[in-house]
């Protein structure tokens, strides 16, 4: 697709991602911004498809606040006018901070297998992979081409998260597994590298905001459902670390 160029946009990206991104693109013989143009164009469309809701103003502020807790660095990106317009449009309609969207994509692109499994913990990756491999040819098929450049083009132009989305789709046949961009990246996923990863989310429900009235209401609803099932009892550990049922004490 031919896309006209426009001046660079400036994004504030979590600093550890920039060096890794530059190194990975260099080793893959990719022009960083040209590749990100393809990725961001695709993912802006997927954000529209995978997230049905719109952030409340409280959720947007919460995401922005947590993103600001990370040490970020201004990064100049040469993207096509079409891509920039698509990003701005979807972020405005979803009430998503643009920097949160850009950081999320780069973070997920660079995330290790262990980090991905921790984020998408509703996916049974081993089972999904077995099912997936039963439906498609061996992953090396893409290398068996008369023209190797055809294989490279397919990879570069394709969905950067094809594997993750395919596994999520297989798991979602049983229902209840959120799509890639609807999945919440938890706060503590960065470990000692950063205070919070909540700023890498494009969408949060108010009940996912710490201290928000909607979170308290959701907790109370859940407790009422538990009380209906088990009465006024909760399970806890005794002095021998064995689970026991005890009467739930109301807060004073």
MOMO-V555067 format. One record per residue. SS is DSSP state (@ for helix, = for strand, . for the rest). NEAR is the number of other C-alpha atoms within 8 Angstrom. D_FIRST is the distance of its C-alpha to the first C-alpha in Angstrom with 2 decimals. Layout:
SS	NEAR	D_FIRST
SS	NEAR	D_FIRST
This chain:
.	2	0.00
.	3	3.79
.	7	6.27
.	7	9.91
=	8	12.44
.	8	15.72
.	6	18.97
.	8	19.49
=	8	20.65
=	8	23.76
=	10	24.28
=	9	27.58
=	13	27.03
=	11	29.90
@	9	31.11
@	6	31.51
@	11	27.82
@	9	26.70
@	8	28.62
@	9	27.59
@	11	23.89
@	9	24.16
@	8	26.27
@	8	24.11
@	11	20.95
@	10	23.20
@	7	24.76
.	6	21.49
.	6	20.41
.	9	17.42
.	8	16.61
@	10	17.54
@	9	15.56
@	10	12.23
@	10	12.98
@	9	14.37
@	12	11.35
@	9	9.68
@	10	13.19
@	12	14.13
@	13	11.23
@	9	12.24
@	9	15.90
@	11	16.12
@	10	15.39
@	9	17.89
@	10	20.42
@	9	20.42
@	7	21.10
@	10	23.56
.	11	25.68
.	6	27.46
.	6	29.73
.	10	29.70
.	13	31.50
.	9	34.82
@	7	35.57
@	8	37.87
@	13	35.18
@	13	32.78
@	8	35.69
@	10	36.62
@	15	33.18
@	11	33.14
@	9	36.70
@	12	36.06
@	13	32.96
.	9	35.24
.	9	37.66
.	10	35.38
.	8	35.35
=	9	31.98
=	8	30.61
=	8	28.29
=	8	24.96
=	8	22.72
=	9	18.99
.	12	16.33
.	15	13.52
=	11	10.97
@	10	12.68
@	9	10.53
@	11	11.48
@	10	14.99
@	8	15.52
@	11	14.66
@	12	17.00
@	9	19.65
@	8	19.64
@	12	20.20
@	12	22.66
@	8	24.58
@	8	24.89
@	10	25.96
.	11	28.10
.	14	26.68
.	11	27.08
@	9	23.71
@	9	25.21
@	15	26.36
@	13	22.88
@	11	21.54
@	11	24.73
@	11	24.65
@	10	21.26
@	10	22.33
@	10	25.78
@	8	24.75
@	8	22.50
@	9	25.62
.	9	28.29
.	6	30.66
@	6	31.55
@	7	34.76
@	9	33.13
@	10	30.60
@	10	33.59
@	8	35.49
@	11	32.76
.	8	31.98
.	7	35.66
.	5	35.58
.	11	33.89
.	8	36.19
@	8	33.89
@	6	36.20
@	7	36.60
@	13	32.94
@	9	32.01
@	8	34.70
@	9	33.45
@	11	29.84
@	9	30.92
@	7	32.90
@	6	29.89
.	7	27.38
.	7	27.98
.	6	28.99
@	6	26.36
@	6	26.77
@	7	25.36
@	7	21.96
@	7	23.86
.	7	25.35
.	8	22.83
.	4	23.67
.	6	20.72
@	9	20.56
@	6	17.11
@	8	15.86
@	11	17.59
@	8	16.24
@	8	12.59
@	8	13.64
@	8	15.44
@	8	13.09
@	7	10.13
.	7	12.89
.	8	15.20
.	7	17.16
.	7	20.20
@	8	20.10
@	6	23.72
@	8	25.13
@	10	23.65
@	9	24.90
@	13	28.34
@	14	28.48
@	9	27.71
@	10	30.50
@	12	32.89
@	10	32.08
.	6	33.45
.	5	36.79
.	6	35.64
.	5	35.60
.	9	32.94
.	8	30.58
.	11	26.81
@	9	25.19
@	12	24.69
@	10	27.94
.	9	29.88
.	10	32.02
.	10	32.08
.	8	35.84
@	9	37.56
@	8	39.22
@	11	36.43
@	10	36.32
@	7	40.00
@	5	41.47
@	5	38.16
.	10	37.75
.	11	39.81
.	13	37.37
.	15	33.94
@	12	34.01
@	13	31.75
@	13	28.87
.	14	28.95
.	12	26.64
.	15	29.26
.	10	33.01
.	9	35.62
@	11	38.67
@	12	40.81
@	8	38.90
.	12	39.97
.	6	43.08
.	6	46.05
.	10	44.36
@	7	46.65
@	9	44.16
@	13	44.46
@	10	48.24
@	9	48.18
@	9	46.04
@	8	48.49
@	8	51.43
@	8	49.96
@	8	49.46
@	8	53.03
@	8	54.42
@	8	52.78
@	9	54.31
@	10	57.65
@	7	57.54
@	6	57.10
@	8	59.41
.	7	61.64
.	7	62.18
=	10	61.68
=	9	59.11
=	8	58.76
=	9	59.51
=	9	61.01
.	8	64.74
.	5	66.52
.	5	65.90
.	6	62.14
.	8	62.49
=	8	60.70
=	8	63.10
=	8	63.00
=	8	64.48
=	7	64.97
.	7	62.20
.	4	63.68
.	4	62.57
.	3	61.72
.	2	64.55
